[in-house]
C-alpha cells in the first residue's frame, strides 16, 4: 500500500495504536467524527504485519459496508474484492486474496457460529460501536468468550467517536484506551433563539420548521447541505414541500436504507452541482460526503422499541441524544470547515440524553436468544455482556422460541432450532423457510420487506402474493398500483433465500407457523375485531374484506400494547388451522367470574392459547367451585360490593375500637377482612352465583359468627350499641371516629347531672347536642360543665328560635322531655 497523500488526525495515534495491539492485542480507540478511523486503521493493521490472517471490520449498515470497503480498496490501490472485500447477507465480494473483510454485524455472528475458533481470522474491529446494536453487543460477547477459552491471540479493537470508553475497556479486561483529539475541520453550531415546540403528532409543523432552517442555511452559506430527518416519510414530504421553493441549480437527493445502492450513491458521490441531501440516521456514521459544508439537524430520530407484553415492536420518534447530535455535526467537518444548524436551543442542548439506549434493552430479543441457544447458553447472565438483557424480555423471547419449536422447556436448542439458527433471517421467518416448501422464500421476503401495495389497498397478504407473482395480471384485475421498487426488492431478497421444507402449506399456514401468537379469532359481535392467541386485541376497518373472516393471522401490527391496528394479515380456514395445531388444542371445563356479566360463568371449552374456539354450558359444576369463582369477583370489585347494613358497620366499628387497646376480639378491620375472604366469606357464598345474589347475604350474622358468645358479651359491656337517655330513648353510639359519640336533643338530657360514659374505663362519650330541629348547637365531653357555663347562651338562642319549647333556667333539676311544652 502506498502512503496516504492526505494527512488525517488519526495519523497522530497510529504508532501508539500499533504498539498497543502488538503488546496487548486489544484496545479501545476514541476519535472524533472525521478523524479517519474507518479508512486508516484496517490498512495500518494490515501493513504492520501483526496479523497473518484476515482482519474483519464490522459496520452497522449495508451502505456503510459498501462505502468503507470501496474506500479502503481505493486507498490500497487494488480492486474491490481482492485485498479488501466485503460481505453481508445475500451479497459478498471477496476472493482467496482477501485480507480485510468489511462485514455487517450479523455476518460476524454467523461466522462465529460456523467456526467458533475463527481459524482464518486474527483481528476483529468493531467500528462505530457507540451505536450499540444488538449484533455488535452479541458479537463482542462471543469474541470475548472465544478469546478467553479458545483463541488467546485473537485481536479485538473497539472504535468509536462518542463511546463511553471506560465500561467497555473494563469488560475487555482493562484494555488500553487510546484517544485521538484532533479533528479534520472545525464545525460551528447554530442554535434556535427560542424553543421549537416538539410534537411527534404534528408532522407538518416539523416540516415547516426544518424547511425554514434549510432555506436560511442556503442563504447564509456556500456548499452542499446534509439534513437529518427521522424517516423516509418525512424525507419525501420535505422534498415535495421544498422543491418549488429552492433554486433550479440545487439538486435534492434523498438518502435512506430502503433505497437501492445506486440511488444511495447519487447522494454520496461528489457532484459539480450544489446539492441538498435529505437523510435518515443512515448518514450519521462511516460515510464521507466530500462536498458537505452544512448540516441541518432536525433533532429527531426513529427507533424500534419492542414491547414484551404485546410481543410486538413499534417505531417511535424521539429526540436525538448528545452522542448522535455530535456524530451528525461531524459530517460537516470532513473535508472543510463547516456549520451545523440545530432545531433546538443551546439551553435544550444541555438537556439531551448523553447516549442512546443499547438495542439490547429495547429490541426484540428472540434473535439473540436463538443465537445464544445455538451457542449452548440459555442464561445470558453467564456471559460477558456490556449490558445484560432484561430478564422479562429474554423470557418473552425464549417463550416465542418454544412456540416455534426452536428450544425445549429447559431452554436447550432442538434439532429444528439448529436449522432455524442457520437461516439468515428472524427465527419466525426461518420457521417458514424450513417447513414451507414452494414459495416459502417469496412469502418470507414479502413479510420482511416494505409493503408493495399502497395504503389504500386492502390489508390481505394473499393479495400481495398475487401481485408479486403476476404483476401484469394483478393490475388488470385490481385497481391497486404495485410499488415497482418495493416489488423488485422483494424479488431480489427472495432469490437470496432458500425454501427447504417439503410440506405443501398454504400461505395462511406458512404465516401461522411463524406467528402462532398472532392467530386471531373474530369477536362475533364486532366486525373487524379480533382476539389474538397471544392475548391481545387487533382491529381493522369494518369495510376491509378481511373484516368478515372468522380466523386470521396478523402479520403486521402497529404495536399498540392492548388493541393493535392490523396493517397486513391473511385469513386462515379452520381446517387449515386444525391441520397445524390440532395437538395443541385443549379441552377445558371453566368456572370463572365474568367482569362483563358480573356473574360466574361455567362452560366446557375448546381452546388454543388465549382463543376459545368453541364452548357450551357446563351444567354439572360443583357449587363450591362456583363459590370460589364468585369470591374472585368479590375480591376483584372490593368488599364494598357486599350488602353492609348500618348495623353491621357499627358492629365492626365497635370491635375495631376495642381492638386498638386489646387483642381479645377478632381483628375485623376491612383491610384484614379483605385479605382473608377465603376464610370468613367463602362458606356463605355456596349457592350464590352473581353480584345480584350477594344482596341475599346477612352480613351482621356473618360477622357475628367470627365472635364467641363471651366475646360478644365483652363487646356489649365495653362498647355498647346504645345508651338510654333519661327520657327512655335508645341513642345509638357512633364508633367510627376516635371518640365514640351520640347525637341527642338537649331537652332529653335535662336532669342528667353525670356525663354518660361507656366501658370499664368509664370513657366519656362525645355528645352532639341538638336543637328541636335536630341541628347541632353545641358539642361537649363534659355535660355538667355545659349546664353551668354555655347552657345559658344556648338557652337564650333557643328561646328565641323555639318559643313553644320549655327551656328551664336550671336544666340539672328539670324533667327531661321529648315534646314541646305549651307556654302559659
VOGU-3710 file (C-alpha; in Angstrom, 3 decimals, decimal comma):
1> xxxxxxxxxx> 0,000/0,000/0,000  1,219/3,468/-0,810  1,379/6,182/1,833  -1,667/8,375/2,092  -1,271/11,662/0,282  -3,769/13,274/2,654  -2,951/13,508/6,338  -5,760/12,848/8,812  -5,982/13,474/12,586  -5,959/9,750/13,357
11> xxxxxxxxxx> -2,413/9,508/11,948  -1,094/11,061/15,185  -2,023/7,973/17,217  -1,344/5,220/14,649  2,054/4,321/16,103  0,644/4,212/19,641  -2,217/2,023/18,467  0,050/-0,395/16,597  2,348/-0,671/19,601  -0,611/-1,360/21,901
21> xxxxxxxxxx> -2,038/-4,014/19,583  1,400/-5,607/19,354  1,800/-5,740/23,137  -1,756/-6,195/24,396  -3,647/-7,375/21,303  -6,728/-5,387/22,305  -7,644/-1,712/22,649  -10,394/0,889/22,631  -9,896/3,767/20,199  -11,727/7,057/20,651
31> xxxxxxxxxx> -11,589/9,635/17,872  -13,940/12,435/16,755  -16,080/12,125/13,608  -13,980/12,621/10,514  -10,678/11,685/12,174  -10,137/8,847/9,690  -10,651/5,741/11,854  -12,529/3,680/9,290  -10,158/4,479/6,428  -6,788/4,328/8,171
41> xxxxxxxxxx> -6,902/1,695/10,898  -7,601/-1,545/8,952  -4,878/-0,768/6,400  -2,405/0,256/9,114  -3,002/-3,037/10,923  -2,595/-4,957/7,666  0,692/-3,242/6,762  2,074/-3,630/10,276  2,452/-7,375/9,837  0,907/-8,003/13,240
51> xxxxxxxxxx> -1,753/-10,266/11,771  -1,147/-13,006/9,244  -4,794/-13,981/8,801  -7,861/-11,925/7,997  -8,840/-8,662/9,596  -12,607/-8,300/9,950  -14,158/-4,850/10,364  -17,798/-4,510/11,396  -20,117/-1,780/10,145  -23,660/-1,170/11,397
61> xxxxxxxxxx> -25,310/-0,726/7,960  -25,109/-2,203/4,472  -24,408/1,207/2,918  -21,504/1,745/5,312  -20,111/-1,702/4,430  -20,075/-0,899/0,723  -18,710/2,624/1,151  -15,996/1,706/3,642  -14,764/-1,302/1,657  -14,716/0,724/-1,551
71> xxxxxxxxxx> -12,631/3,494/0,059  -10,237/1,003/1,647  -9,691/-0,751/-1,690  -9,060/2,593/-3,413  -6,513/3,665/-0,792  -4,798/0,295/-1,002  -4,591/0,661/-4,757  -6,382/-2,562/-5,516  -9,712/-3,649/-6,936  -12,554/-4,264/-4,530
81> xxxxxxxxxx> -12,793/-7,995/-3,825  -9,041/-8,558/-3,898  -7,098/-7,486/-0,792  -10,149/-5,660/0,511  -13,605/-7,179/0,224  -16,998/-7,085/1,855  -19,697/-9,477/2,955  -23,329/-9,037/4,036  -26,494/-11,068/3,890  -27,052/-12,293/0,352
91> xxxxxxxxxx> -24,120/-10,325/-1,085  -20,350/-10,560/-0,991  -17,284/-9,514/-2,930  -14,271/-11,446/-1,670  -11,578/-13,729/-3,032  -8,837/-16,040/-1,801  -6,552/-12,994/-1,671  -8,844/-11,015/0,632  -7,125/-9,931/3,862  -9,563/-7,265/5,031
101> xxxxxxxxxx> -13,278/-8,017/5,069  -15,809/-5,326/5,894  -18,972/-7,041/7,119  -22,320/-6,270/8,662  -22,551/-7,172/12,320  -24,918/-10,090/11,719  -22,407/-11,722/9,374  -19,854/-11,905/12,193  -22,353/-13,806/14,336  -22,829/-16,411/11,595
111> xxxxxxxxxx> -19,039/-16,653/11,121  -18,631/-17,392/14,822  -21,449/-19,940/14,916  -19,969/-21,760/11,923  -16,386/-21,621/13,221  -16,096/-20,797/16,947  -12,302/-20,770/16,761  -12,301/-18,258/13,872  -9,391/-20,174/12,359  -8,933/-17,811/9,414
121> xxxxxxxxxx> -9,297/-14,575/11,388  -6,676/-12,811/13,517  -8,286/-9,479/14,368  -11,809/-8,090/14,639  -12,531/-4,354/14,524  -15,851/-3,120/15,915  -16,328/0,215/14,148  -18,996/2,717/15,298  -19,505/0,658/18,435  -21,265/3,579/20,109
131> xxxxxxxxxx> -24,424/2,614/18,201  -24,670/-0,430/20,487  -26,628/-2,573/18,066  -27,835/-5,951/19,265  -25,476/-7,866/16,978  -22,479/-5,687/17,864  -23,004/-6,327/21,578  -23,511/-10,043/20,966  -20,511/-10,172/18,627  -18,257/-8,619/21,250
141> xxxxxxxxxx> -19,573/-11,030/23,880  -18,826/-14,007/21,651  -15,368/-12,674/20,774  -14,501/-12,193/24,447  -15,645/-15,768/25,121  -13,517/-17,061/22,230  -10,511/-15,041/23,340  -10,873/-16,374/26,879  -11,400/-20,040/26,035  -10,156/-20,784/22,508
151> xxxxxxxxxx> -8,044/-18,013/20,968  -5,845/-16,065/23,341  -4,226/-14,472/20,278  -7,459/-13,018/18,816  -7,095/-9,270/18,363  -10,063/-7,083/19,334  -10,277/-3,371/18,607  -13,266/-1,199/19,547  -13,570/2,103/17,659  -15,995/4,967/18,189
161> xxxxxxxxxx> -16,330/8,736/18,187  -18,789/9,076/21,048  -18,467/5,938/23,160  -18,177/5,948/26,934  -14,903/4,017/26,789  -14,384/3,068/30,437  -17,080/0,348/30,752  -16,141/-1,449/27,533  -12,431/-1,245/28,351  -13,143/-2,806/31,750
171> xxxxxxxxxx> -15,255/-5,552/30,163  -12,336/-6,402/27,862  -10,027/-6,879/30,822  -8,878/-3,291/31,295  -7,977/-2,791/27,661  -5,850/0,307/26,905  -7,848/3,357/25,761  -6,274/5,422/23,010  -7,709/8,846/22,285  -7,245/10,970/19,189
181> xxxxxxxxxx> -8,231/14,563/19,954  -7,662/16,013/16,522  -10,499/16,924/14,185  -10,407/17,310/10,439  -12,016/20,764/10,444  -13,981/22,951/12,810  -17,763/22,974/12,639  -19,638/25,961/14,087  -23,033/25,202/15,664  -26,074/27,474/15,301
191> xxxxxxxxxx> -28,963/27,080/17,732  -32,520/28,395/17,706  -33,101/31,589/19,675  -36,228/30,151/21,281  -37,504/26,572/21,670  -39,388/24,916/18,855  -42,418/23,018/20,115  -41,615/19,333/19,602  -44,768/17,319/18,898  -44,459/13,983/17,080
201> xxxxxxxxxx> -48,129/14,133/16,124  -47,760/17,424/14,248  -45,571/16,411/11,331  -46,448/19,476/9,240  -45,077/21,786/11,944  -41,795/19,898/11,846  -41,607/20,044/8,053  -42,198/23,809/8,113  -39,621/24,369/10,867  -36,821/22,385/9,232
211> xxxxxxxxxx> -37,682/23,850/5,823  -37,159/27,364/7,224  -33,822/26,273/8,682  -32,654/24,812/5,346  -33,589/27,930/3,394  -31,784/30,107/5,945  -28,656/27,943/5,768  -28,639/28,064/1,951  -28,789/31,846/2,018  -26,089/32,272/4,651
221> xxxxxxxxxx> -23,510/29,708/3,456  -21,882/28,075/0,477  -21,578/24,366/-0,122  -23,899/21,400/-0,083  -26,268/20,528/2,752  -26,900/17,319/4,656  -30,216/17,453/6,534  -31,151/14,783/9,081  -34,778/13,674/9,374  -36,341/10,809/11,349
231> xxxxxxxxxx> -37,634/8,701/8,440  -38,330/8,194/4,748  -41,847/9,596/5,123  -40,571/12,948/6,354  -37,900/12,953/3,634  -40,484/12,546/0,881  -42,791/15,134/2,428  -39,981/17,673/2,850  -38,691/17,044/-0,666  -42,119/17,831/-2,134
241> xxxxxxxxxx> -42,521/20,846/0,152  -39,114/22,353/-0,706  -38,936/21,683/-4,437  -40,864/24,794/-5,563  -39,045/26,982/-3,020  -35,449/26,154/-3,997  -33,293/27,338/-6,948  -33,066/25,143/-10,039  -29,302/24,694/-9,689  -29,753/22,780/-6,434
251> xxxxxxxxxx> -30,237/19,002/-6,567  -32,342/17,371/-3,828  -31,082/13,861/-3,028  -32,868/11,543/-0,573  -30,808/9,015/1,371  -32,331/6,214/3,457  -31,923/2,485/3,972  -34,700/1,166/1,724  -33,189/2,763/-1,396  -31,089/0,807/-3,872
261> xxxxxxxxxx> -27,316/1,162/-3,658  -27,215/3,043/-6,970  -29,761/5,570/-5,696  -27,809/5,992/-2,481  -24,639/6,623/-4,443  -26,268/9,582/-6,189  -26,437/11,278/-2,815  -22,964/10,236/-1,642  -20,737/10,722/-4,699  -19,270/14,181/-5,442
271> xxxxxxxxxx> -21,228/16,415/-7,793  -20,464/19,507/-9,845  -23,758/20,980/-8,662  -24,768/22,109/-5,216  -26,990/19,538/-3,534  -29,290/19,070/-0,591  -29,197/15,564/0,878  -32,232/14,606/2,954  -31,095/11,668/5,069  -32,080/9,458/7,963
281> xxxxxxxxxx> -29,587/8,371/10,621  -28,012/6,165/7,940  -25,725/9,124/7,203  -24,570/9,624/10,799  -21,550/7,327/10,674  -18,929/5,777/8,383  -19,792/7,957/5,388  -17,737/10,775/3,914  -19,685/13,019/1,549  -16,930/15,304/0,369
291> xxxxxxxxxx> -18,862/18,411/-0,641  -20,914/18,708/2,559  -20,272/22,015/4,354  -23,622/22,421/6,091  -25,530/20,063/8,380  -29,150/20,653/9,338  -30,109/18,569/12,371  -33,851/18,196/12,846  -33,150/16,744/16,282  -35,365/13,695/15,796
301> xxxxxxxxxx> -34,657/10,050/15,193  -36,773/6,943/14,834  -36,140/3,812/16,861  -37,766/0,419/17,012  -38,919/-0,398/20,524  -40,101/-3,853/21,479  -42,936/-4,359/23,952  -42,607/-7,791/25,591  -46,167/-7,626/26,921  -47,590/-7,492/23,394
311> xxxxxxxxxx> -44,753/-9,329/21,627  -44,600/-6,548/19,047  -42,201/-3,812/18,012  -43,237/-0,312/17,100  -41,369/2,619/15,593  -41,093/5,560/17,957  -39,990/9,072/17,023  -37,731/10,524/19,717  -35,290/13,357/20,293  -31,681/12,612/19,391
321> xxxxxxxxxx> -29,096/12,036/22,081  -25,993/14,141/22,631  -23,825/11,453/21,045  -25,997/11,268/17,918  -26,029/15,064/17,590  -22,225/15,070/17,798  -21,998/12,448/15,049  -24,344/14,424/12,808  -22,497/17,670/13,359  -19,218/15,970/12,469
331> xxxxxxxxxx> -20,477/15,248/8,934  -19,915/18,944/8,079  -16,230/18,912/9,020  -14,943/16,016/6,937  -13,235/17,927/4,136  -13,509/21,598/5,127  -14,751/23,924/7,811  -18,493/23,716/8,225  -21,603/24,799/10,066  -24,394/22,911/11,791
341> xxxxxxxxxx> -27,886/24,342/12,272  -29,758/22,631/15,093  -33,526/22,667/15,524  -33,227/23,326/19,258  -31,834/25,957/21,604  -28,463/25,972/23,327  -30,266/25,549/26,633  -32,054/22,456/25,334  -28,736/21,083/24,110  -27,565/20,618/27,679
351> xxxxxxxxxx> -30,664/18,565/28,452  -30,125/15,952/25,747  -29,631/12,376/26,923  -25,910/11,518/26,670  -26,216/8,232/24,745  -28,956/6,219/23,053  -30,148/3,138/24,885  -28,424/-0,052/23,754  -30,618/-2,091/21,417  -30,379/-4,985/23,830
361> xxxxxxxxxx> -32,684/-3,036/26,173  -35,328/-2,010/23,626  -35,332/-4,656/20,880  -36,965/-7,996/20,180  -34,579/-10,473/21,806  -35,728/-13,633/20,035  -32,816/-13,482/17,507  -30,412/-13,019/20,438  -31,992/-15,894/22,369  -31,750/-18,063/19,243
371> xxxxxxxxxx> -28,042/-17,326/18,806  -27,340/-17,981/22,476  -29,205/-21,287/22,328  -27,109/-22,269/19,300  -24,046/-21,247/21,324  -25,185/-23,615/24,079  -26,299/-20,939/26,557  -29,796/-20,457/27,987  -28,960/-17,760/30,549  -27,304/-14,533/29,319
381> xxxxxxxxxx> -26,253/-13,628/32,871  -23,398/-16,102/32,480  -21,876/-14,240/29,528  -19,715/-11,074/29,386  -22,284/-8,625/28,011  -21,577/-4,914/28,231  -25,270/-4,522/29,040  -27,242/-7,593/30,043  -30,745/-8,010/28,604  -33,749/-7,526/30,852
391> xxxxxxxxxx> -34,883/-10,800/32,377  -38,539/-10,384/31,344  -37,619/-9,509/27,753  -35,349/-12,539/27,478  -38,007/-14,851/28,928  -40,508/-13,498/26,385  -38,025/-14,264/23,605  -37,474/-17,785/24,888  -41,222/-18,347/25,070  -41,547/-17,468/21,389
401> xxxxxxxxxx> -38,710/-19,865/20,511  -40,513/-22,614/22,432  -43,670/-21,901/20,452  -41,668/-22,154/17,237  -40,163/-25,463/18,386  -36,636/-24,000/18,385  -35,864/-24,712/22,048  -37,270/-27,118/24,617  -38,721/-26,359/28,048  -35,218/-26,257/29,540
411> xxxxxxxxxx> -34,116/-23,627/27,039  -31,851/-26,010/25,117  -31,806/-25,911/21,336  -33,743/-28,564/19,434  -32,933/-30,172/16,092  -35,415/-27,777/14,484  -33,775/-24,930/16,365  -30,394/-25,830/14,889  -31,888/-25,442/11,439  -33,589/-22,158/12,355
421> xxxxxxxxxx> -30,346/-20,718/13,745  -28,556/-21,292/10,433  -31,032/-19,198/8,445  -30,119/-15,530/7,744  -33,421/-14,142/8,991  -35,618/-13,756/12,073  -36,493/-17,065/13,800  -40,172/-16,606/12,910  -39,406/-16,355/9,220  -36,754/-19,039/9,354
431> xxxxxxxxxx> -39,514/-21,358/10,531  -41,311/-20,743/7,213  -38,188/-21,394/5,133  -37,599/-24,716/6,868  -41,164/-26,053/6,651  -42,908/-24,017/3,983  -41,973/-25,670/0,725  -42,890/-23,968/-2,558  -42,949/-20,152/-2,425  -41,722/-20,084/1,200
441> xxxxxxxxxx> -38,823/-17,834/0,211  -41,229/-15,439/-1,524  -43,562/-15,418/1,495  -40,638/-14,589/3,800  -39,288/-11,878/1,515  -42,723/-10,270/1,254  -43,260/-10,327/5,036  -39,807/-8,915/5,710  -39,923/-6,110/3,137  -41,744/-2,844/2,619
451> xxxxxxxxxx> -45,389/-3,223/1,551  -45,612/-3,449/-2,246  -49,166/-2,047/-2,344  -50,273/1,426/-1,380  -52,071/2,305/1,860  -55,441/2,336/0,090  -55,258/-1,354/-0,801  -56,963/-3,992/1,385  -54,698/-5,491/4,021  -54,912/-9,083/2,730
461> xxxxxxxxxx> -51,461/-10,706/2,430  -52,728/-13,092/-0,235  -53,460/-10,076/-2,420  -49,786/-9,133/-2,171  -48,677/-12,643/-3,072  -50,840/-12,468/-6,185  -49,287/-9,106/-7,047  -45,680/-10,251/-6,623  -46,183/-13,486/-8,579  -48,015/-11,976/-11,539
471> xxxxxxxxxx> -47,969/-8,185/-11,546  -49,459/-7,749/-15,020  -52,458/-9,953/-14,330  -52,886/-8,342/-10,917  -53,029/-4,796/-12,251  -55,530/-5,893/-14,892  -57,772/-7,465/-12,253  -57,417/-4,952/-9,388  -57,431/-1,141/-9,150  -54,312/-1,072/-6,954
481> xxxxxxxxxx> -50,863/0,107/-8,037  -47,803/-2,020/-7,306  -44,758/-0,211/-5,931  -42,223/-1,341/-8,526  -39,148/-0,551/-6,420  -40,517/-2,386/-3,423  -41,579/-5,299/-5,614  -38,121/-5,506/-7,164  -36,506/-5,551/-3,717  -38,811/-8,396/-2,640
491> xxxxxxxxxx> -37,860/-10,477/-5,650  -34,141/-9,837/-5,093  -34,417/-10,838/-1,463  -36,407/-13,968/-2,296  -33,597/-15,140/-4,562  -31,163/-14,912/-1,645  -33,428/-17,083/0,497  -33,951/-20,800/0,023  -37,052/-22,873/0,761  -36,084/-26,125/2,452
501> xxxxxxxxxx> -39,426/-27,558/3,541  -41,351/-30,372/1,916  -44,810/-29,611/3,315  -47,489/-28,320/0,998  -48,591/-25,436/3,151  -50,919/-22,636/2,114  -49,834/-19,018/2,502  -52,062/-18,846/5,567  -50,428/-21,880/7,140  -46,941/-20,521/6,473
511> xxxxxxxxxx> -47,946/-17,317/8,219  -49,446/-19,258/11,134  -46,352/-21,349/11,888  -44,299/-18,141/12,050  -46,837/-16,221/14,119  -48,577/-18,783/16,368  -49,109/-15,998/18,927  -50,911/-13,791/16,401  -53,680/-16,083/15,193  -56,845/-14,054/15,552
521> xxxxxxxxxx> -60,399/-15,170/16,219  -63,290/-12,860/15,342  -65,213/-11,295/18,183  -68,628/-12,228/16,862  -70,495/-9,068/17,767  -67,924/-6,704/16,258  -66,942/-6,960/12,588  -63,221/-6,330/12,182  -62,458/-7,000/15,868  -60,209/-9,949/16,706
531> xxxxxxxxxx> -58,712/-11,552/19,790  -55,172/-12,832/19,172  -53,869/-16,126/20,523  -51,233/-14,203/22,482  -53,967/-12,491/24,483  -54,016/-9,042/22,864  -56,650/-7,499/20,623  -56,453/-6,386/16,986  -58,796/-4,489/14,731  -59,224/-3,498/11,098
541> xxxxxxxxxx> -61,671/-1,270/9,306  -65,105/-2,860/9,089  -65,089/-2,044/5,361  -61,998/-4,139/4,668  -62,830/-7,535/3,074  -60,734/-9,321/5,707  -63,008/-7,959/8,453  -65,562/-10,714/7,745  -63,058/-13,551/8,300  -63,610/-15,871/11,260
551> xxxxxxxxxx> -59,886/-16,528/11,741  -56,840/-14,562/10,605  -53,084/-14,423/11,058  -51,788/-10,944/11,921  -48,506/-10,323/10,094  -48,053/-6,605/10,657  -49,480/-4,646/13,592  -48,927/-1,083/14,773  -47,564/-2,240/18,139  -50,244/-0,809/20,423
561> xxxxxxxxxx> -49,987/-2,589/23,774  -53,630/-3,632/24,104  -55,584/-3,128/20,869  -53,401/-3,020/17,765  -54,335/-1,890/14,304  -53,816/-4,667/11,769  -51,768/-3,489/8,789  -51,324/-6,767/6,934  -52,987/-10,084/7,653  -54,376/-13,183/5,992
571> xxxxxxxxxx> -57,434/-15,341/6,535  -56,863/-18,891/7,711  -59,570/-21,514/7,422  -60,445/-23,591/10,465  -59,417/-26,770/8,630  -56,018/-25,236/7,794  -55,607/-24,163/11,396  -56,510/-27,613/12,780  -54,033/-29,345/10,459  -51,218/-27,362/12,077
581> xxxxxxxxxx> -52,265/-27,085/15,690  -54,593/-29,995/16,467  -52,122/-31,360/19,020  -52,118/-28,035/20,876  -55,911/-27,802/21,192  -57,070/-28,164/24,793  -60,459/-29,165/26,183  -61,212/-27,417/29,440  -64,028/-27,035/31,900  -64,070/-23,432/33,021
591> xxxxxxxxxx> -65,710/-21,886/36,064  -64,814/-18,193/36,188  -66,035/-14,769/37,203  -67,176/-12,650/34,281  -66,315/-8,970/34,745  -68,618/-8,087/31,880  -71,687/-10,012/33,079  -70,898/-9,687/36,808  -71,636/-13,324/37,462  -69,943/-16,720/37,439
601> xxxxxxxxxx> -69,900/-18,414/34,030  -69,464/-22,176/33,750  -68,641/-23,685/30,367  -66,903/-26,520/28,549  -64,378/-25,002/26,123  -62,116/-25,976/23,251  -59,136/-23,587/23,385  -55,915/-22,669/21,635  -53,838/-20,499/23,949  -55,957/-17,397/24,631
611> xxxxxxxxxx> -58,554/-18,283/21,998  -61,833/-20,027/22,849  -62,623/-21,905/19,661  -65,946/-23,231/20,916  -67,841/-23,555/24,183  -71,068/-24,875/25,664  -72,693/-24,515/29,056  -71,356/-26,707/31,842  -74,380/-27,660/33,896  -72,800/-30,008/36,448
621> xxxxxxxxxx> -70,329/-27,641/38,012  -69,709/-28,148/41,736  -71,371/-25,334/43,795  -68,171/-24,962/45,798  -66,235/-24,162/42,590  -68,871/-21,567/41,720  -68,458/-20,078/45,195  -64,680/-19,869/44,660  -65,201/-18,028/41,372  -67,747/-15,693/42,974
631> xxxxxxxxxx> -65,217/-14,944/45,688  -62,737/-13,894/42,959  -65,364/-11,457/41,762  -65,818/-10,046/45,262  -62,061/-9,676/45,675  -61,798/-8,008/42,271  -64,568/-5,483/42,925  -63,813/-4,995/46,636  -65,736/-5,551/49,856  -67,948/-2,567/49,100
641> xxxxxxxxxx> -69,933/-4,895/46,828  -71,271/-6,719/49,932  -74,588/-5,552/51,479  -73,176/-3,847/54,556  -76,028/-2,528/56,719  -75,659/0,394/59,123  -75,990/-2,080/61,976  -73,163/-4,243/60,606  -70,868/-1,279/60,011  -71,458/-0,078/63,564
651> xxxxxxxxxx> -70,716/-3,558/64,930  -67,361/-3,527/63,095  -66,596/-0,031/64,365  -67,308/-1,150/67,955  -64,987/-4,143/67,624  -62,251/-2,134/65,933  -62,371/0,479/68,708  -61,711/-2,108/71,398  -59,013/-3,729/69,263  -56,968/-0,527/69,494
661> xxxxxxxxxx> -56,234/-1,289/73,152  -56,852/-5,049/73,382  -56,371/-8,185/71,289  -59,196/-10,112/72,944  -61,570/-9,692/69,993  -61,055/-10,883/66,399  -59,429/-8,283/64,140  -62,275/-7,051/61,956  -60,591/-4,213/60,089  -61,672/-4,096/56,457
671> xxxxxxxxxx> -58,013/-4,339/55,436  -57,635/-7,674/57,181  -61,090/-8,911/56,183  -60,247/-8,245/52,519  -57,142/-10,431/52,827  -58,987/-13,323/54,490  -62,211/-13,544/52,490  -61,453/-17,196/51,775  -61,752/-17,945/55,495  -64,770/-15,924/56,636
681> xxxxxxxxxx> -66,816/-15,232/53,478  -66,405/-18,240/51,161  -68,599/-20,678/53,168  -71,522/-18,267/52,883  -71,230/-17,950/49,065  -72,234/-21,546/48,301  -75,476/-21,443/46,368  -74,882/-17,915/45,075  -73,654/-17,037/41,567  -73,852/-13,309/40,754
691> xxxxxxxxxx> -73,327/-9,810/42,081  -77,107/-9,565/42,443  -77,129/-12,734/44,574  -74,766/-11,106/47,067  -77,667/-8,978/48,292  -79,024/-12,109/49,961  -76,136/-12,242/52,432  -76,901/-11,417/56,075  -73,704/-9,569/56,872  -74,389/-8,969/60,582
701> xxxxxxxxxx> -74,843/-12,690/61,181  -71,732/-13,487/59,097  -69,597/-11,048/61,071  -71,011/-12,110/64,446  -70,175/-15,719/63,597  -66,495/-14,755/63,925  -67,051/-13,996/67,645  -67,669/-16,330/70,585  -70,592/-15,559/72,951  -68,074/-14,408/75,583
711> xxxxxxxxxx> -66,512/-12,017/73,085  -69,965/-10,682/72,167  -70,682/-10,129/75,852  -67,334/-8,351/76,281  -68,152/-6,161/73,289  -71,591/-5,237/74,617  -70,207/-4,275/78,021  -67,258/-2,202/76,813  -68,604/-0,811/73,559  -72,401/-0,924/73,872
721> xxxxxxxxxx> -74,515/-0,400/70,823  -76,557/2,349/72,510  -77,223/4,170/75,724  -80,604/5,044/77,225  -81,435/8,718/77,612  -83,281/9,979/80,756  -86,426/10,026/78,594  -86,024/6,300/77,876  -84,930/6,859/74,257  -82,276/4,445/72,997
731> xxxxxxxxxx> -79,485/6,537/71,457  -77,110/4,668/69,092  -73,418/5,281/69,731  -71,231/6,135/66,728  -67,800/4,454/66,921  -66,497/5,481/63,504  -64,255/8,236/64,901  -61,591/8,349/67,587  -64,036/9,237/70,403  -67,422/7,498/70,476
741> xxxxxxxxxx> -70,262/9,962/70,200  -74,017/10,306/70,349  -76,471/12,803/68,929  -79,422/13,834/71,128  -81,768/16,783/71,656  -80,832/18,937/74,611  -84,265/18,578/76,247  -83,884/14,806/76,600  -80,860/15,311/78,871  -82,480/17,726/81,338
751> xxxxxxxxxx> -81,921/16,494/84,841  -78,787/14,472/83,957  -76,009/15,558/86,325  -73,373/12,959/85,383  -71,765/12,794/81,931  -72,553/9,470/80,174  -69,635/7,038/79,812  -69,017/3,559/78,397  -66,931/0,551/79,361  -64,923/-0,438/82,385
761> xxxxxxxxxx> -62,675/2,594/81,947  -65,640/4,959/82,023  -64,714/6,608/78,719  -66,816/9,768/78,257  -68,975/9,994/75,152  -68,766/12,978/72,870  -72,272/14,465/72,836  -73,583/16,465/69,907  -76,435/18,464/71,489  -79,244/19,103/69,054
771> xxxxxxxxxx> -81,965/21,701/68,705  -85,604/20,639/68,333  -84,958/20,782/64,571  -82,111/18,251/65,047  -79,356/20,795/64,267  -76,112/20,745/66,269  -75,971/23,652/68,720  -73,126/22,502/70,955  -70,608/19,661/71,360  -69,362/18,556/74,783
781> xxxxxxxxxx> -67,457/15,852/76,633  -68,475/17,327/79,998  -72,232/17,729/80,353  -72,286/19,136/83,925  -69,822/21,852/82,912  -72,005/22,655/79,887  -75,074/23,117/82,135  -73,139/25,518/84,349  -71,439/27,538/81,592  -72,530/27,534/77,984
791> xxxxxxxxxx> -76,125/26,492/78,513  -77,324/29,994/79,388  -76,185/31,311/75,997  -77,724/28,334/74,212  -80,991/28,812/76,197  -81,227/32,442/75,142  -80,810/31,492/71,493  -83,197/28,539/71,678  -85,951/30,537/73,401  -85,876/32,986/70,532
801> xxxxxxxxxx> -85,990/30,284/67,867  -88,245/27,741/69,554  -90,544/29,703/71,927  -93,075/26,849/72,237  -90,446/24,596/73,833  -89,504/24,516/77,507  -86,070/25,994/78,230  -85,605/25,946/82,042  -83,116/28,167/83,840  -81,858/25,210/85,890
811> xxxxxxxxxx> -81,621/22,225/83,479  -79,885/19,973/86,032  -83,005/19,976/88,202  -85,595/19,890/85,424  -87,541/16,993/83,967  -86,324/15,662/80,586  -88,829/15,827/77,764  -89,391/14,749/74,170  -92,228/17,169/73,485  -92,755/20,893/73,250
821> xxxx> -94,377/22,370/76,390  -97,201/24,787/75,744  -96,477/28,196/77,255  -98,976/29,557/79,821
//
